[in-house]
Amino acid sequence: QEFIARFAKIYTPIICLLAVLITVVPYFLVADYRFADWLYRGLVFLVIGCPCALVISIPLGYFGGIGAGSRQGILFKGSVFLDLMTQLKTVVMDKTGTLTKGVFRVQEVKPVGIDAAELARLTAALESKSTHPVATAIIEYARVHGGDNDYESVPVEGVEEITGHGLRGRVDGKELLAGNAKLLRKFNVSFDEALTQIPYTVVMTAIDGKFTGYFTIADEVKPDAADAVRRLQADGIRTVMLSGDKGAVVEAVANQVGVDEWHGDLLPEDKVKQVERLQAGQAANPKAKLAFVGDGVNDAPVVALADVGMAMGGLGSDATIETADVIIQNDEPAKIATAVAIGRATRRIVWQNITLSLVVKAIVLVLGAGGVATM
């Protein structure tokens, strides 16, 4: 549409001028000049030359592309984002909820100096103050294995959620930490560093400054994740995975889905820095665009920073969905590649429309000026 707006600034005055010349100039060249005949030819030329075919066909092409996306469960918040999909050179994806299902299950509990059921009960009481998928997994486990005393009856106060680390609070009168290795290091709690190499999400716990065991929690890779990555790579798009999970977990998922690059142990601000780094690497080519696909509330800043922000609409947080330019309603990562395909098909059809419009106009303009084509 911007192209046509620039084109029309030059095209329309030229057509108007030529229509006037077709009416007037033959007076000096033609022996049996009749003003009415040449005025009619000039008017035919003017009508045929009107850029309405271009002005109508281009927006309709994009409306068609947006409609095609909707049928596939992809919402484009405007035709500009449909067009930007054709310029993507890098797609950055969050791990949890984007390439994995985001539905966690506790695999095992390893208590240290405490009963497993009691550890599950206390930890679930603290995690009940969080909406994170990992918290949900521990709560579900406690409901089944928490013993006779329900976690909901445990008094919890002073809960602090430390971004990228975990939770801290007073549970049943004791200070409880539940989170990753960074959380325990932050509060100087000693633990076996070998736990950081477990290829699962590990929630470590400490009561009153003493390590009391851990939960191993696994997420499942979405069945179409690897296919999504392959399709993007086949389109010449580089794939990058960013995650706040520990490196061992992220590496296992990266190997499974086949991304080109991955980074783990990232805080929300670290994700922003990674996206800025990738954008800087593409700066030499101003037409090269970057998309970020995420679902969590922590992803909203990165979604806003990317050239094209994409959100998983099923599990995605309201903040991320509100910020995103493109929403995948059914949470299937393969739809990322489908969105690129729809964008490219739409652009191809729009340029076909432009070409056909100009060719038809050129033919009929000549016929109109020659008096063959009628109004």
C-alpha positions as CSV (number, residue, x, y, z in Angstrom):
1,Q,0.0,0.0,0.0
2,E,2.9,2.3,0.7
3,F,4.3,1.4,-2.7
4,I,1.0,2.3,-4.4
5,A,0.7,5.5,-2.5
6,R,4.2,6.6,-3.8
7,F,3.3,5.3,-7.3
8,A,0.0,7.1,-7.4
9,K,1.7,10.5,-6.6
10,I,3.5,10.3,-9.9
11,Y,1.1,8.1,-11.9
12,T,-2.2,10.0,-11.4
13,P,-0.9,13.5,-12.5
14,I,0.7,11.9,-15.6
15,I,-2.6,10.1,-16.5
16,C,-4.5,13.4,-16.1
17,L,-2.0,15.3,-18.2
18,L,-2.0,12.6,-21.0
19,A,-5.9,12.7,-21.0
20,V,-5.8,16.4,-21.6
21,L,-3.1,16.1,-24.3
22,I,-5.1,13.3,-26.1
23,T,-8.1,15.8,-26.2
24,V,-6.1,18.9,-27.3
25,V,-3.0,17.9,-29.3
26,P,-4.8,16.2,-32.2
27,Y,-6.3,19.6,-33.0
28,F,-2.9,20.5,-34.4
29,L,-2.3,17.1,-36.1
30,V,-5.6,15.8,-37.4
31,A,-7.4,17.3,-40.4
32,D,-10.9,16.3,-39.5
33,Y,-10.6,17.0,-35.8
34,R,-13.9,16.8,-33.8
35,F,-13.6,18.0,-30.2
36,A,-16.4,15.7,-29.0
37,D,-14.6,12.6,-30.4
38,W,-11.3,13.4,-28.9
39,L,-12.8,14.5,-25.6
40,Y,-14.5,11.1,-25.4
41,R,-11.1,9.4,-26.1
42,G,-9.5,11.5,-23.4
43,L,-12.3,10.6,-20.9
44,V,-11.9,6.8,-21.8
45,F,-8.2,7.2,-21.2
46,L,-8.8,8.9,-17.8
47,V,-11.3,6.3,-16.7
48,I,-9.1,3.4,-17.7
49,G,-6.1,5.1,-16.1
50,C,-7.7,5.5,-12.7
51,P,-5.6,3.5,-10.2
52,C,-8.7,2.0,-8.5
53,A,-7.8,-1.5,-9.5
54,L,-4.5,-1.1,-7.7
55,V,-6.0,0.7,-4.7
56,I,-8.7,-2.0,-4.3
57,S,-6.8,-5.2,-5.1
58,I,-3.9,-4.7,-2.7
59,P,-5.9,-4.2,0.5
60,L,-8.2,-7.1,-0.6
61,G,-5.1,-9.3,-1.1
62,Y,-4.0,-8.6,2.5
63,F,-7.6,-9.1,3.8
64,G,-7.5,-12.5,2.1
65,G,-4.2,-13.3,3.8
66,I,-5.6,-12.3,7.2
67,G,-8.6,-14.5,6.5
68,A,-6.4,-17.4,5.5
69,G,-4.5,-17.0,8.8
70,S,-7.8,-17.0,10.8
71,R,-8.8,-20.3,9.2
72,Q,-5.5,-21.7,10.3
73,G,-5.9,-20.4,13.9
74,I,-3.5,-17.5,13.4
75,L,-4.5,-13.9,14.2
76,F,-2.6,-11.2,12.4
77,K,-3.2,-7.8,14.1
78,G,-2.9,-5.9,10.7
79,S,-1.5,-6.4,7.2
80,V,1.8,-4.8,8.1
81,F,2.7,-7.9,10.2
82,L,1.5,-10.2,7.5
83,D,4.0,-8.5,5.2
84,L,6.8,-8.6,7.8
85,M,6.5,-12.4,7.9
86,T,8.1,-12.5,4.5
87,Q,11.2,-10.7,5.7
88,L,12.0,-13.0,8.7
89,K,15.6,-14.2,8.9
90,T,15.5,-15.2,12.6
91,V,12.8,-16.7,14.8
92,V,13.5,-16.8,18.5
93,M,11.4,-19.1,20.6
94,D,10.8,-19.5,24.3
95,K,11.0,-23.1,25.5
96,T,8.2,-23.6,28.0
97,G,4.7,-23.3,26.5
98,T,6.1,-22.6,23.0
99,L,8.2,-25.7,22.0
100,T,7.1,-27.7,25.1
101,K,3.5,-28.3,26.4
102,G,4.1,-26.3,29.5
103,V,2.3,-29.1,31.5
104,F,4.7,-30.3,34.1
105,R,4.7,-33.5,36.1
106,V,6.7,-34.3,39.2
107,Q,8.9,-37.3,38.3
108,E,10.4,-37.9,41.7
109,V,11.0,-36.4,45.1
110,K,14.3,-36.7,46.9
111,P,13.9,-35.5,50.5
112,V,16.9,-34.9,52.8
113,G,16.3,-35.1,56.5
114,I,12.5,-34.8,56.1
115,D,9.6,-37.1,55.2
116,A,8.8,-36.9,51.5
117,A,5.1,-36.3,52.1
118,E,5.8,-33.5,54.6
119,L,8.3,-31.9,52.1
120,A,5.6,-32.0,49.4
121,R,3.0,-30.6,51.7
122,L,5.1,-27.6,52.8
123,T,6.4,-26.9,49.3
124,A,2.9,-27.0,47.8
125,A,1.7,-24.6,50.4
126,L,4.3,-22.1,49.3
127,E,3.9,-22.8,45.6
128,S,0.1,-22.2,45.9
129,K,1.0,-18.5,45.9
130,S,2.4,-18.8,42.4
131,T,0.8,-19.4,39.0
132,H,3.9,-20.8,37.4
133,P,3.4,-24.2,35.7
134,V,6.1,-25.8,37.9
135,A,4.1,-24.6,41.0
136,T,1.0,-26.3,39.5
137,A,2.9,-29.6,39.1
138,I,4.1,-29.6,42.8
139,I,0.6,-28.8,44.0
140,E,-0.9,-31.6,41.9
141,Y,1.7,-34.0,43.4
142,A,1.0,-32.9,47.0
143,R,-2.7,-33.5,46.5
144,V,-1.9,-37.2,45.8
145,H,1.2,-37.7,48.0
146,G,0.9,-35.1,50.7
147,G,-0.3,-37.3,53.5
148,D,-3.2,-36.7,55.7
149,N,-2.6,-33.0,56.3
150,D,-3.7,-31.0,53.3
151,Y,-1.3,-28.3,52.1
152,E,-4.2,-25.8,52.0
153,S,-4.4,-25.8,55.8
154,V,-0.7,-24.8,56.2
155,P,-0.2,-21.1,57.2
156,V,1.9,-19.2,54.7
157,E,3.0,-15.6,55.0
158,G,5.6,-13.2,53.6
159,V,5.8,-14.9,50.2
160,E,8.4,-13.3,47.8
161,E,8.7,-14.4,44.2
162,I,12.2,-13.8,43.0
163,T,12.2,-13.5,39.2
164,G,14.3,-16.2,37.6
165,H,15.0,-17.9,40.9
166,G,11.9,-19.1,42.8
167,L,9.9,-18.5,45.9
168,R,10.7,-17.5,49.5
169,G,8.3,-17.4,52.4
170,R,7.4,-18.5,55.9
171,V,5.5,-21.8,55.9
172,D,4.2,-23.2,59.1
173,G,6.5,-20.8,61.0
174,K,9.6,-21.9,59.0
175,E,11.5,-20.0,56.3
176,L,11.2,-22.1,53.1
177,L,13.0,-21.6,49.9
178,A,11.8,-23.4,46.7
179,G,13.4,-22.7,43.4
180,N,16.5,-23.3,41.3
181,A,20.2,-23.5,42.2
182,K,20.5,-19.7,41.8
183,L,18.0,-19.3,44.6
184,L,19.9,-21.5,47.0
185,R,23.2,-19.8,46.1
186,K,21.6,-16.4,46.7
187,F,20.8,-17.4,50.3
188,N,24.1,-19.3,50.9
189,V,22.5,-22.7,51.2
190,S,24.9,-25.5,50.4
191,F,23.9,-28.4,48.1
192,D,25.4,-31.0,45.8
193,E,26.3,-29.1,42.6
194,A,25.9,-32.4,40.6
195,L,22.1,-31.7,40.9
196,T,22.5,-28.9,38.3
197,Q,23.4,-31.5,35.6
198,I,20.1,-33.4,35.9
199,P,18.4,-33.1,32.5
200,Y,15.0,-32.1,34.1
201,T,13.7,-29.0,35.8
202,V,14.8,-29.3,39.4
203,V,13.1,-27.5,42.3
204,M,15.4,-27.4,45.3
205,T,14.1,-26.7,48.8
206,A,15.7,-25.4,52.0
207,I,14.1,-24.9,55.4
208,D,15.6,-22.4,57.8
209,G,18.8,-22.2,55.7
210,K,19.3,-26.0,55.4
211,F,19.0,-28.1,52.2
212,T,16.0,-30.4,52.5
213,G,15.8,-32.1,49.1
214,Y,14.5,-31.5,45.6
215,F,11.7,-32.3,43.1
216,T,12.5,-33.4,39.5
217,I,9.9,-32.1,37.1
218,A,9.6,-32.9,33.4
219,D,7.9,-31.1,30.6
220,E,7.0,-32.7,27.3
221,V,8.0,-31.4,23.9
222,K,5.1,-30.6,21.6
223,P,4.7,-33.2,18.9
224,D,5.0,-30.7,16.0
225,A,7.9,-28.7,17.5
226,A,10.7,-30.5,15.6
227,D,8.6,-30.2,12.3
228,A,8.1,-26.5,13.0
229,V,11.9,-25.9,13.3
230,R,12.6,-28.0,10.2
231,R,10.1,-26.0,8.1
232,L,11.5,-22.7,9.3
233,Q,15.1,-23.8,8.5
234,A,13.9,-25.0,5.1
235,D,12.7,-21.4,4.5
236,G,16.2,-20.1,5.3
237,I,15.2,-18.8,8.7
238,R,17.6,-19.2,11.7
239,T,16.0,-20.7,14.8
240,V,17.0,-19.8,18.3
241,M,15.6,-21.0,21.7
242,L,15.8,-19.0,24.9
243,S,14.8,-20.2,28.3
244,G,15.0,-19.4,32.0
245,D,15.5,-23.1,32.7
246,K,18.9,-24.5,33.5
247,G,21.3,-25.3,30.7
248,A,21.0,-29.1,30.9
249,V,17.2,-29.0,30.4
250,V,17.4,-26.5,27.6
251,E,20.2,-28.5,25.8
252,A,18.1,-31.7,26.0
253,V,15.1,-29.9,24.3
254,A,17.3,-28.1,21.8
255,N,18.8,-31.5,20.7
256,Q,15.3,-33.0,20.4
257,V,13.8,-30.2,18.2
258,G,17.0,-29.3,16.3
259,V,17.3,-25.5,16.8
260,D,20.3,-23.7,15.4
261,E,21.2,-21.9,18.7
262,W,20.0,-22.1,22.3
263,H,20.6,-20.4,25.6
264,G,19.5,-21.4,29.1
265,D,19.6,-19.9,32.7
266,L,18.2,-16.6,31.4
267,L,16.4,-14.0,33.4
268,P,13.8,-11.9,31.5
269,E,16.4,-9.1,31.1
270,D,18.8,-11.6,29.7
271,K,16.3,-12.6,27.0
272,V,16.0,-8.9,26.0
273,K,19.8,-8.7,25.7
274,Q,19.9,-11.9,23.5
275,V,17.3,-10.5,21.2
276,E,19.1,-7.1,21.0
277,R,22.3,-9.1,20.1
278,L,20.6,-11.0,17.4
279,Q,19.0,-7.8,16.0
280,A,22.4,-6.1,16.0
281,G,23.8,-9.1,14.0
282,Q,21.2,-8.4,11.3
283,A,21.7,-4.7,11.2
284,A,23.7,-4.9,8.0
285,N,20.6,-6.0,6.2
286,P,17.7,-3.5,7.1
287,K,15.2,-5.8,5.4
288,A,16.1,-8.8,7.7
289,K,13.5,-9.1,10.5
290,L,13.4,-11.0,13.7
291,A,10.4,-12.6,15.4
292,F,10.0,-13.7,19.0
293,V,7.5,-16.4,20.0
294,G,6.5,-16.7,23.7
295,D,3.7,-17.3,26.1
296,G,4.7,-16.2,29.6
297,V,4.2,-12.8,31.3
298,N,8.0,-12.6,31.4
299,D,8.0,-12.7,27.6
300,A,6.0,-9.5,27.1
301,P,9.1,-7.2,27.0
302,V,10.9,-9.4,24.4
303,V,7.7,-9.8,22.3
304,A,7.4,-6.0,22.3
305,L,11.1,-5.6,21.3
306,A,11.0,-8.0,18.3
307,D,10.1,-6.8,14.8
308,V,7.3,-9.4,14.9
309,G,6.0,-10.4,18.3
310,M,4.2,-13.7,18.4
311,A,2.2,-15.2,21.3
312,M,0.8,-18.6,22.0
313,G,-2.9,-17.7,22.6
314,G,-4.0,-20.9,24.5
315,L,-1.6,-21.0,27.4
316,G,-0.3,-17.5,26.9
317,S,-0.6,-14.7,29.5
318,D,-2.9,-11.8,28.9
319,A,0.1,-9.4,28.9
320,T,2.0,-11.3,26.2
321,I,-1.2,-11.7,24.0
322,E,-1.9,-8.0,24.3
323,T,1.6,-7.1,23.3
324,A,1.9,-9.6,20.4
325,D,1.5,-8.7,16.7
326,V,0.6,-12.3,15.8
327,I,-1.3,-14.8,17.9
328,I,-1.3,-18.5,17.4
329,Q,-4.6,-19.5,18.9
330,N,-4.1,-23.3,19.3
331,D,-0.5,-23.1,20.6
332,E,1.0,-25.3,17.8
333,P,4.6,-24.2,16.9
334,A,4.1,-25.5,13.4
335,K,1.8,-22.6,12.9
336,I,4.8,-20.3,13.0
337,A,6.0,-21.7,9.7
338,T,2.4,-21.6,8.4
339,A,2.2,-17.9,9.2
340,V,5.4,-17.4,7.2
341,A,3.9,-19.3,4.3
342,I,0.7,-17.3,4.4
343,G,2.7,-14.1,4.4
344,R,4.8,-15.1,1.4
345,A,1.7,-16.3,-0.5
346,T,-0.1,-13.1,0.2
347,R,2.8,-11.0,-0.9
348,R,3.1,-13.0,-4.1
349,I,-0.6,-12.7,-4.9
350,V,-0.5,-8.9,-4.2
351,W,2.4,-8.4,-6.7
352,Q,0.5,-10.6,-9.2
353,N,-2.5,-8.2,-8.8
354,I,-0.2,-5.2,-9.3
355,T,1.4,-6.7,-12.4
356,L,-1.9,-7.8,-14.0
357,S,-3.6,-4.4,-13.2
358,L,-0.8,-2.5,-14.9
359,V,-0.6,-4.8,-17.9
360,V,-4.4,-4.6,-18.5
361,K,-4.3,-0.9,-18.0
362,A,-1.5,-0.4,-20.5
363,I,-3.3,-2.4,-23.1
364,V,-6.6,-0.6,-22.7
365,L,-5.0,2.8,-22.4
366,V,-3.5,2.3,-25.9
367,L,-6.8,1.0,-27.2
368,G,-8.7,4.0,-25.6
369,A,-6.3,6.5,-27.0
370,G,-6.7,4.9,-30.4
371,G,-10.4,5.1,-30.2
372,V,-11.0,1.3,-30.1
373,A,-12.0,0.9,-26.5
374,T,-15.2,2.6,-25.5
375,M,-16.3,3.9,-22.2
